[in-house]
Structure formats: C-alpha cells, structure tokens
Amino acid sequence: MNDISTTRASAARSARAAGYCATVFVRALALVVLVPVLMYSAVLCLVGVGLLILPHELRLLRRLADGERDRLGRWAATSTPPAGPHARRRLMAVLSDPATGRDLRWAAAMTVAGTALGLIGAALFLFPAAVLVLVGLWWLFPTDDPIRLILNVPIDSWGSALYAGVPQFLLSVLLALFGPPLLARLAASVSRWLLAPSAAAVLAERVSTLDRTRTGAIDAHGNELRRIERDLHDGTQARLVSLAMQLGLAERTLSADPEAVGPLLTRAREGAEEAMAELRDVLRSVYPPILADRGLAGAVSAVVARCPVPATLELGEPGELGDVPAQIEVAMYFAITEALTNAAKHAHAGSVSVTLARAGGTLRAEITDDGRGGAAEGGGTGLRGMRQRVEAVDGVLRVQSPPGGPTVITVECPCGS
C-alpha cells in the first residue's frame, strides 16, 4: 500500500514538473520572437522610431518575467518578488529600472535554456505513452526497416514487441518519473539566478521599506495620540468637570437644603460611572484587556462571535499560535476587527470566514467575505490605518477586492521562531 502511495506521489510530482516545463517552453517560444524584436527596436532608436516602440516591448517583457517570478514562488516554494510594472513610459526611465537589466538577461538566456529544458521535460513525461503507441503500431513500419526504440532492438513481430517493448516501456516510465522534476528544478534555478535581485538591490529595497514603514508608524502613532487626547478631552475630561461642579454644588447645598443633596449626588455618581466607562473605552483602544485576559485566540474568537455578519473562525490546533509578542497581538487583533467591521458596514456581506494560523515565525490571518468588493484605501474603510498598524510591526497587508467580490484581506506578521 505504501509503495502504491509513493508511486502516485511520484507521478503527481512528475506531472506538476512537466506542467512547469511546458510553461517554460511556451514562454521561451514567446521570448524567441520577442528578443529579436527588441534588438530590432533598439536599432530603430537611432532614427527615433524605437524610442516610441521599445518601452511598450519592455513592459511586455516585464509581464512575462513577473509571470515567471510568480511561477517560481509556486513551483520552487522560494520567493522571487515581482519587479512590478514600469511606472513611466519614457525609454530612459524604463532602462534605468534595475529590474529591466535582469529581465533582458533572463530573456536572452531562456531563448536557449528554456526552449531546451522545457521541451525535453514535457516530452519525457509523455514518453511512456509514445513508446506504447509506437510498439503497438510496429506493423505499420516496413519489414526491411522495423521500428527501433531506446534499446535499438528491431520490433517486427508481436513477440519482439513483448520482450523488447516491455523493458523499453519501463525505462521510459523511469525517465518520466525522474526526468521532468530534475529538468524543472534546473530551469527554475536558471530563472531564479537570472531574475532574482542582487544582495545590494535587496538591501536597498529593505532600507526603502523600513523608511516607509517607519514614516507610517510615526504617522499612525501621532494619529493615535491625537485620537486619545481628543477622546479624553471631549469625553472623560468633560465628565470629570461636570462631576466636580455637581459635587461643589452639593457641598454648598448641604447646609441650606440637605434634602436637595441626594439628587445631586445621584447625578454625580452617574457622571463618575460614565467617565469610568469612557476611560475604559480609551484604554481598550490602546491595548484591549481581552488580549491580556484570553490571549489572541480568545480575543479573536470573541470578536468573531460578536460580528453582526455570520462569521466562522478557523484556529487550528489548540496552542498552535504559541507565544506572540504584545505588539503583534495588538496589530493582528485590530486588523481582524477592522476587517470584520468593513465586511458588515461597507461590503454588506452575507458571511465572513476568518483563518488565523502560525507557520514557523510568521503569524498569518486571512479574512474573506462575500460582499460587493471594490474595497480601496482612502475610501473610508480604515484600510490605510490597518496597513500602517501592520507595517509598523514589519508585517504585510494584502487586499484583493475586485468589484463584485469576494474580498480577501491577508495579514502576515513576523513573531519569532
């Protein structure tokens, strides 16, 4: 039984690798056409025409290269970040993009390596079927020139088809099981080596990201301080001033009309309770007490249970989240809370699903609703604030919300090993 499962797994892996090789071959054929066109357009730049054409062709090359980067992430389980579209249309601006040089060298190399590796890898997966067909149709070949396959044994009868065809078929099966994965890994390694940014480029991008997230964190912190000050000034402070006035009035009334002090003290007590409630709300917005009491899993469970839209939560095994730093807990809690609020308030969703899990050193949440979609930052949905909170702890927030839905919000935060 284990041997059958292993064989099936090997066949599935080979099929997946063959599919990757087929995609590499098709993309290489496109590059075989595109590379000469790019060279011709570069020559036309001498007369000015290429200055208008070449940027569009380089953008097409960028789309092909980003498609390969995306497939590398899914096939080899290693991240090769997409370079993204060219921001401007002028030729010098496009050529100054560091990723353009990587795209060009990848295109030149893959016209040869991609064509060969992709074609051979896909063909090896189909080789057993080809052997069966050729051996079974031996009688279509002339008797003086019979078919010969891998072992170079002539097949001119059903007997020779049996004793020569079976070993050749088994050999082709071995090649189909182990050949495509090997060639796919080789093609992926070549593409990754050509497309991946240099260490200096990665460091520069990291510095740029840290500078941007630092600015966002400072802005978010400033906004949070102003919100707390406004809540305390307009709410709690006003309640306390009213409370002090009522107590002062009660003090002056006590000697002249003791019976009138009771209602004043009652209003003062009610004002004190309201002030404490507002103060608790302010404190809860800084660090929700439920996080300290029940942890992130319990806090998210409570939020999902209170959601006005029917919501489900998938947490995995108990204790799977492990120890999460406090700042990560707060960012993740508020992101999930805001996403659920958006689903009910803006998306008019009928149902929401929340998945919260930890894989190694990354805490990941995915919130999916079946609402109308079209969510965008700056539209009053709080997405900008969510992004600032998440990026302030070195996390990543991704929003996929096509018009008509569904909306999928993914939050990933590092939380240690």
N, C-alpha and C positions, 0 to 999 in steps of 0.2 A: 504493500500500500504506500509506503514511504517512497519507494522507487518511482511509482506512478506519479505521485505528487511532485517529486523532484523533476521528473521529465516534463510534466506540464508547466512547471515554473520556468524551466529552461526554454521550452517552446515559446511561452509568453514573453520572456525576456528577449529572445531572438526576434520575435515578431515586432516588438517595440523598437528594437535596434534597427531592424530592416526598414520600418517606417521612418525612423530618423534619417537613415541613409538615403531613402527615396526622396525625402525633403531636401537633403543636402544636394542630391543630384539635380533636382529641379531648379533649386536656387543657383547652382553652379551653371546650369544652362542659361539662365537669365543673365548671369554675370558674363558669360561668353559673348552675349550680344551687347551688354551694357558697356563693358570695358573698352572695346574698340570705338563705340560711340563717344565715350568720354574722351578718348585720345583725339578723335577727330574734332570734337568740340573745342578741345584745348588748342588745337592748331587754328581753328576758326577765330580764336580770341585775337589772333594777330590782325584780323581785318574787322574786329569789333562784333561780329555776329555771335561768337561764342560767349561773349560777356553776358548776353541775354539768355542763352540756352543752358550753359553749363551749371548755373545754380539750381535749376529745376532738375537736371540729371543727378546732381549730387544729393538733392533731397530724396530722390527715388532710391539712390544707393543707401542713404541713411535708413530708409524704411526697411530695405532688405537686411541691412546689418542689424538693426534693432530686432527684427524678426528672428534672426539667428541668435542674438543675445537672449531673447526670451526663451527660445527652444533649448539653449544651453542650460538655463536655470531649471527647466522642467526635466531635461534628459539626464544631465550630469549632477543635479542637485547642488550645483555651485552657482553662486550669484555673480552674474556679469551685468552690472547696471546698464540700462539703456542710456544711450547718449542723448536721446530726445531730438525733436525736430530743430532745424535751423531757425533761429529767431528772425533773421533778416534775409533779404533776397539779394543783396549786393554780393558780387563774387568774392571780393576781398574779405568781407565779413564771414562768408561761408568757409573760405580757405583758412582763415585764422582760427577756426574752431579746432582744438586739438584732436577731437574725435574724427575729423574728416581725414586726417592722415592715416589713422588706424583703419577707417573704412576702406580707403583706397588700397592699402597693402593687403587687407583681407580679400578684397575683390580680385586683385591680381593673382594672389596665391590660390584662391579657391577655384579659379577657372580651370586649373590643372588638378590640384589635390582633391577638390570637391567633386569634380566630374569622375575621377578615377575611383576614389573611395566610396562615393555614393552609389555609383553604378555597380561596382563589384559587391558591395554589402547587400544591396537589394537583390542582385542576381543570385547570390549564394543562398538566400532564403527560398528562392523559387527553384533552386537546382534539383531538389528531390523530385518535384513534380515533373520537371523537364526530363529527368532520367527515366521515370516511369513511362512517360509518353513515348520517348524515343525507343526504349526497349520493347514496349508493347507494339510499336509500329515497325519492327525490324523488317517485316515482309514487304514494306513499301520501297526498300532500298534495293538496288541491283545486286544480283547474286555474285557478280565479279567484284563488287565494291561494297561489301556489307558495312553496317554501322560499327564504329569503334568508339568507345567512350573512355573513361578515366584509365582503365587497366589495359587499353589498347588490344582487347580481345575481340575478334570478329564475332558478331552476333548474326547468324544466318539460319537459325532454327529455334524452335521453342525450347529445346534442351539447352542450347547455348545461351538463350535468353534467361533461363533459370539459373544456371550455375555461374554465369558471368554477370547477369543483371542484378542479382541479389547483393553480392558484395559491393558492386558499384552504387547501388541504392543506399546501402548502409553507410558507405563512405560519404555520399552526398548529404545524408542526414546529419552526420557528424560535422561536416563543413557548414551546414545550415544552422546548427545549434551554436557553434562556437565562432564562426566566421563573422556574421553581422555584428555581434556585440563588440568584438575586437576592433573591427573597422570603424564602428560608430564611436567608440572611445577615442580612436586615433583621430578621426575627423573632428570630434568635439575638442580634443586637446589642441589641434591646429587652430581652430576658430577661436578658442579661448585665449591662446597665446597671442593671436593677431589682434583681437578685438578688445582685450582687457586693457584698461588704462595703466600707465606706469605708476610706480610707487610714488613718484613726485606728484603726479596728477591726482592720485587718491588722497595724498596728504593735503594738497591744495583744496580739493573738494571738501575734505573733512574740516579744514580750517574755516572755509566759507560757510559750511553748515553750522559749525559751532558759533560762528559770529552771528549768523541769522537767528539761531535758536536762543542765543544769549540776549539779543535785542528783543525777541519775542517774550522771553522770560521776564526781562525788565519791564516791558510794557504790561504784561499780564500782572506782575506784582504791583505795579503802580495803579492799575485799574482796580485790583483787589483792595489795596489800601484805601483808595478813594471811595469804593463802594462801602467798606466797613465804616469809614468816617462818616459817610452820608447816612448810613443806617443808624449809627449811634447818635448822630446829631439830630436827625429828623424824627427818630423814633424813641430810643431809650432815653436820651437826654431830655427830650420834651416831656416824657412821662415823669422823669425824676423831678424836673422843675415844677410840674403840676402837683406832684406828691408833696414837695416841700411847701408849696403855697397852701395846700389843704391842711397840712399839719400846723403851719403857722396860724391859719385862720381858726383851727380847732383850739390851739393854745390860747388865743385871745378870747375865744367864745366861752372857754371853760368856766371862768369866774362869773361871767354875766348870765349865761344861759346854758347850764350843764346838759340839759336835755337835747339841745341842738348839736352837741358834740358827736353824738352817736352816728348820725348820717354822714357827717364829715369824715369820721374815722373809717366808716364803711367805704366811702369813695376813695379814700387814701389807700386802704388795703387793696381795693380792686386795681387802682393805678399801679401799686407796687407789683401785683401779680402780672399785670400786662407788661410792665417794664422787664420783669424777670423772663417772661415768655419771649419778648423781643430780643433780649440779650442772649437767651439760649439759641434763638434762630441765627443770630450773628455768629456765635461760637460754632454752631453746627456747620455754617458755611465755610469756616476756616478748617476745621477738622471734625468731620461728623463723629459724634460719640459712638455711633453704632459700629464704626470701624474698630474702635478700641474695645468695645464690648464683645462683638461677634466675629471680628475679622472680616477680610474682604469677601470671602464666600458667603458668610451670613448676611453681610450688608447688601450684597448684590441680590441675594435671594429675597430679601425684604423689599428692595426696590422693584424687582420683577413682580412680586406678589401685589404691590400697590399700583402697578401700572394700569391706567384706565383701559388700555387695549389688551385683549387676551394675549398673554405672553408666556413663553416657555423658556426654561433655563437648562443648559447642559453644562455640568461642572466636572464630570469625570469622577474618578475615584476619590473618596474622602481623603483629605490631607494632600491631594496631588499638587495644590498650589504652593505648599511649603511656606517658608518664611519670606514675606515680601516687605521690602523697605517701606516706611511710612509714606514717603513722598510718592512712591509708585502706587501705593494703595489709594491715595487721595486722587491722583490723576486718573487712574482707571475707574474709580467709583464715580467721579463727576462726569467722565466721558460717557459711561454707560447710562447714567441718569439723564444726561442731556440728550443722548440719542433716543432714549425711550420717550422723553418729553416731546421731541421733534416728531416721532412717529405718531403720537397721539394728537399733537397740536397742529402740525403743519402738513404731514403726509396723509392724514386721515386714513391710517392703515387699519386693516381688519384683524391683523395678527402680527406678532413680533416674536422672533426667536433670538436668544442670546446664548452664545457659546463662550465659555471662559476656561482657558486651559493654559498649562505651562509646559513648554518644551525646552529642557535644558535651562539655559539662562535667560529665556525670553518668555514673558507673560503676554498672552495673546487673547484678545476679545473680539468677537465678531457679532455685530448686531444687524439683523436682516428684517426688514418689514416689507409688506406687500402693498405699500401705499402708492401714491401717484408719482413719486420720484421727482427729479428735477431739483434736488437739493443743491445749493451752491453757497459758498462762503459770502458773507456780506448781505445775505437775504433775510437777516433777522432770525436765523435758525441757530445761532450760537456756535456754528462750526469753527469760526475763527478762534473763539475763546477755547474751544476744545483742542484745536491744533496747538495753540500756544501753551496750554497746560501740559499736553503730551510731549511736545518738543522740548519743553523746559526740563524734562527728566530724561532727555536723549531718546525719546520714543518716536514712533512713526504713526501717523494717522492717514488712512486712505479712505476715500469716499467714492463709491461707484453708485451713481443715481441717475440713470437715463430717464428721460421723460416717459411716464407711464409705469415706472418702477421695474423691478424692485430696487430698494435702496439697501446697499451693503456697506456698513462702516466697519473698518478693521483698525484695531488699535494694538500696537506691539510696543512693549516697554522692556528694556533690559532690567533684570532683577537679580543678577548674580548667578553663580553656578549652582 
